[in-house]
Amino acid sequence: MKTLIWILFVASLTSIVVGVVTNSELDEKYIGFGVVGLFLIVFPLFSYYRWKNKKISDYMLTKENIEKMNKFNKD
């Protein structure tokens, strides 16, 4: 999964750079496909990869977590 995300990231950035550097009729399409690839494919895959197998409750601000933070700050 990590290599797939890396390959898609490089492909999207390459598409954007090619669209900016070259002077052809398809410049805007290269840039557009690169941006769409980043924001609709690469970033969601990266977010899923980083957040799988983690408890969301550990990152939520609940009464228990507030007490843990207060205890940590006092020490």
Buried (B, 14 or more C-beta within 10 A) or exposed (E): EEEEBEEBBEBBBEBBEBBEEEEEEEBEEBBBBBBEBBEEBBBEBBEEEEEEEEEEEEEEEEEEEEEEEEEEEEE
